[in-house]
Amino acid sequence: MSFFAMPTKPVAKKPLPGKPQAVKPAQKNVVQKKPAPAKAKGLPLLKETPQASLVQKKPAPDRVENLAKEYLAELREVDVTFEKGTAVLEKYRATYPELASYIQEIVPGEHRIEIRQRLEGEDIKLHLFAIRVLEDEVRYEVKLSGDPEHKTVKPPVWLSLLHDRLARTVAKILYARETSKPEKQDLEVSGPAA
């Protein structure tokens, strides 16, 4: 005949005076069993299969749809950036008619703006501002005269460089106006005095 040893509780040590002691709960050697799954007419419940549990949960966001939204936002940013650039060109073209001779081409379908630099005694140099929509990315490119190749920049930098080029061109127009006025003023001053 064999006897089984029964688990016993650990014996608590007597506390030493003047020394606090942590109290640990007694551990039980009890294994909890999960209740047996109920079967309906010999078929396992849907909750037991991992595939079915995915279907029952709230559907996860669609990755393709999220990516499509991101790409759509990029394309909209292309349109907004190009529209801002052309709007400022049109605004100053109305104020400074001479600007029409500097703006060579605005091509909305290609998101391209070409500005000429007219220097006396030199060939015409071009400043190219283009936004290229490629299959997998959008590139904001700037090629200023004197640059061997185009630079790829961020949308705000693209717009800033366009504004800078436009401001320099307007400054040239204003300077040309100022330098041509003294000749006319000299004629007017000498005319009435005579």
C-alpha positions as CSV (number, residue, x, y, z in Angstrom):
1,M,0.0,0.0,0.0
2,S,1.3,3.5,-0.9
3,F,0.5,6.7,0.6
4,F,0.4,10.0,-1.2
5,A,2.0,13.0,0.4
6,M,-0.4,15.8,0.8
7,P,0.9,19.3,0.0
8,T,1.4,21.3,3.2
9,K,1.4,25.0,3.8
10,P,4.8,26.6,4.3
11,V,5.6,27.3,7.9
12,A,5.8,31.0,8.6
13,K,8.9,32.2,10.3
14,K,8.6,34.1,13.5
15,P,9.3,37.8,13.0
16,L,12.4,39.2,14.4
17,P,11.8,42.2,16.7
18,G,12.6,45.6,15.1
19,K,12.7,44.2,11.6
20,P,9.6,44.6,9.3
21,Q,8.8,41.6,7.2
22,A,6.8,41.2,4.0
23,V,3.9,38.9,4.1
24,K,3.6,36.5,1.2
25,P,0.4,34.8,0.4
26,A,0.4,31.0,0.5
27,Q,0.6,29.4,-2.9
28,K,-1.8,26.7,-3.7
29,N,-0.8,23.8,-6.0
30,V,-4.1,23.9,-7.8
31,V,-4.4,23.6,-11.6
32,Q,-7.4,25.3,-13.0
33,K,-9.1,23.5,-15.8
34,K,-10.9,25.2,-18.6
35,P,-14.4,24.1,-19.0
36,A,-14.9,21.7,-21.9
37,P,-16.2,23.5,-25.0
38,A,-19.9,22.8,-25.8
39,K,-20.5,21.3,-29.1
40,A,-23.7,21.8,-31.0
41,K,-24.8,18.7,-32.8
42,G,-21.3,17.3,-33.2
43,L,-19.9,20.5,-34.9
44,P,-17.3,22.7,-33.2
45,L,-18.4,26.2,-32.4
46,L,-17.2,29.0,-34.7
47,K,-15.5,30.8,-31.7
48,E,-13.0,27.9,-31.5
49,T,-11.6,28.4,-35.0
50,P,-9.1,31.2,-35.3
51,Q,-10.2,32.0,-38.9
52,A,-13.8,32.6,-37.8
53,S,-12.7,34.8,-34.9
54,L,-11.1,37.2,-37.4
55,V,-14.3,37.5,-39.4
56,Q,-16.3,38.3,-36.3
57,K,-14.1,41.1,-35.1
58,K,-14.4,44.6,-36.3
59,P,-12.7,44.8,-39.7
60,A,-9.2,46.2,-39.7
61,P,-8.6,49.4,-41.8
62,D,-8.0,48.6,-45.4
63,R,-4.3,49.1,-46.2
64,V,-4.9,49.7,-49.9
65,E,-7.5,52.3,-49.1
66,N,-5.2,54.1,-46.7
67,L,-2.4,54.1,-49.2
68,A,-4.8,55.4,-51.9
69,K,-5.8,58.3,-49.6
70,E,-2.1,59.2,-49.0
71,Y,-1.4,59.2,-52.8
72,L,-4.5,61.3,-53.4
73,A,-3.3,63.8,-50.8
74,E,0.1,64.0,-52.6
75,L,-1.7,64.6,-56.0
76,R,-3.8,67.3,-54.4
77,E,-0.8,69.0,-53.0
78,V,0.8,69.0,-56.5
79,D,-2.3,70.9,-57.8
80,V,-2.4,73.3,-54.8
81,T,1.3,74.1,-55.0
82,F,1.2,74.7,-58.8
83,E,-2.0,76.8,-58.5
84,K,-0.3,79.0,-55.8
85,G,2.7,79.4,-58.1
86,T,0.7,80.4,-61.2
87,A,-1.6,82.6,-59.1
88,V,1.3,84.7,-58.0
89,L,2.7,84.9,-61.5
90,E,-0.7,86.1,-62.8
91,K,-1.0,88.6,-60.1
92,Y,2.3,90.3,-60.9
93,R,1.8,89.9,-64.6
94,A,-1.2,92.1,-64.3
95,T,0.7,94.7,-62.2
96,Y,3.9,94.6,-64.4
97,P,3.0,94.0,-68.1
98,E,6.8,93.7,-68.9
99,L,6.7,90.4,-67.0
100,A,5.0,88.8,-69.9
101,S,8.3,88.9,-71.9
102,Y,10.1,87.1,-69.1
103,I,7.5,84.3,-68.5
104,Q,8.1,82.0,-71.4
105,E,5.7,79.2,-70.7
106,I,3.2,78.0,-68.1
107,V,2.0,74.5,-68.8
108,P,-0.7,73.4,-66.3
109,G,-1.0,69.8,-67.7
110,E,2.7,69.2,-67.1
111,H,3.0,71.4,-64.0
112,R,5.8,73.4,-65.6
113,I,6.7,77.0,-65.5
114,E,9.6,78.5,-67.6
115,I,11.0,82.0,-66.8
116,R,13.5,83.6,-69.1
117,Q,16.4,85.7,-67.9
118,R,17.2,88.4,-70.4
119,L,20.6,89.8,-70.0
120,E,22.1,92.3,-72.5
121,G,24.7,90.8,-74.7
122,E,24.1,87.2,-73.4
123,D,22.0,84.3,-74.5
124,I,18.6,83.9,-72.9
125,K,18.8,81.7,-69.9
126,L,15.9,79.7,-68.6
127,H,14.7,79.0,-65.1
128,L,12.6,75.8,-65.0
129,F,10.1,75.0,-62.3
130,A,8.5,71.6,-62.8
131,I,6.5,69.2,-60.7
132,R,6.8,65.7,-62.1
133,V,4.2,63.1,-61.1
134,L,5.9,59.8,-61.6
135,E,4.5,56.3,-61.2
136,D,5.8,55.9,-57.6
137,E,6.6,59.4,-56.5
138,V,6.1,63.2,-57.0
139,R,9.2,65.3,-57.6
140,Y,9.3,69.1,-57.2
141,E,12.2,70.1,-59.5
142,V,14.0,73.4,-60.0
143,K,16.6,74.2,-62.6
144,L,17.9,77.7,-62.3
145,S,20.2,79.1,-65.0
146,G,23.7,78.2,-64.3
147,D,22.8,75.0,-62.5
148,P,24.1,71.9,-64.4
149,E,21.2,69.8,-63.3
150,H,17.8,70.2,-61.7
151,K,17.4,70.0,-57.9
152,T,14.6,68.0,-56.3
153,V,13.2,70.0,-53.4
154,K,10.2,70.0,-51.0
155,P,6.9,71.7,-52.1
156,P,7.4,74.8,-49.9
157,V,11.0,75.2,-51.2
158,W,9.8,74.9,-54.8
159,L,7.3,77.7,-54.2
160,S,9.8,79.8,-52.3
161,L,12.4,79.5,-55.2
162,L,9.7,80.5,-57.7
163,H,8.8,83.5,-55.5
164,D,12.5,84.5,-55.3
165,R,13.0,84.2,-59.1
166,L,9.8,86.3,-59.6
167,A,10.9,88.9,-57.1
168,R,14.3,89.2,-58.8
169,T,12.6,89.6,-62.2
170,V,10.2,92.3,-60.8
171,A,13.2,94.1,-59.3
172,K,14.8,94.2,-62.8
173,I,11.6,95.6,-64.3
174,L,11.4,98.3,-61.6
175,Y,15.0,99.2,-62.0
176,A,14.6,99.5,-65.8
177,R,11.6,101.8,-65.2
178,E,13.6,103.9,-62.8
179,T,16.6,104.2,-65.0
180,S,14.4,105.2,-68.0
181,K,12.5,107.9,-66.2
182,P,15.3,110.4,-65.6
183,E,15.7,110.8,-69.4
184,K,12.0,111.7,-69.7
185,Q,12.2,114.0,-66.7
186,D,15.2,115.8,-68.1
187,L,13.2,116.4,-71.4
188,E,10.2,117.7,-69.4
189,V,12.3,120.0,-67.2
190,S,14.2,121.5,-70.1
191,G,11.0,121.8,-72.3
192,P,9.0,124.2,-70.1
193,A,12.0,126.3,-69.1
194,A,12.9,127.1,-72.6
